[in-house]
Amino acid sequence: MASGSGAVPAATGTAAGFLDALRAVRSDAELAVVGKRLAPGGPAIGVRMKDLFDAAKAARRTPLEQVEALFADESHEARMGALCIHDSRAEGRLATADDRHGYHEVYPRHLDRITTWDVVDRAAPSVVGGHLLGRSSAPPVDLGRARRPGRPVRGRRPPRRRHGPGGPQRRRHRARARAPRAVERSLDEHAARMPRAAVRTAADELDPDVRARYVGR
């Protein structure tokens, strides 16, 4: 039952239509690749990342309630796809502050469904970071404390995405430049009450000598 990669069918504006588009380009070979990022036996469709991104761009006008419905699906690509759609919207030049706030609020509502690092990193620059740029750094700390037991983030953290010059990309570069200082201030205030795993993850953004203050050498 391997169909392989190809042109992604046009989105229909519904969660079911988006999933049908992904299944149309699935392959057994990609299922094996995706499975390496999941817990043993973790459900997946088997879609190449480029095809998933293309499907998300085609579905960027999908109503919010239909995008959120994707989080109810057990497959990894459904949840990744939901955040890819919001990522595509948040990066758009026409996205308003209210729009970005709405995309950001999707993340904490479905925190228990975000269980792999590739999904976390897909949401971080635009869906979460785009809204929080210039605001309090407390919400990410609260998200770190809120993770439910038994649903750990799995897989190796992928390399950070690289971007060329451009409007949304410049905003992300500025956010990253400010991130270590914001992380350090947040850890100073909250580290004593945070799970150790969350402290280690946050401290990974810091220089080694600074990181050692929070997690040792």
Secondary structure by P-SEA (a helix, b strand, c coil): ccccccccccccccaaaaaaaaaaaccaaaaaaaaaacccccccccccaaaaaaaaaaaccccaaaaaaccccccaaaaaaaaaaaaaaaacccccaaaaaaaaaaaaacccccccaaaaaaacccccccccccccaaaaaaaaaaccccccccccccccccccccaaaaaaaaaaaaaaaaaaaaaacccccccaaaaaaaaccccaaaaaacccc
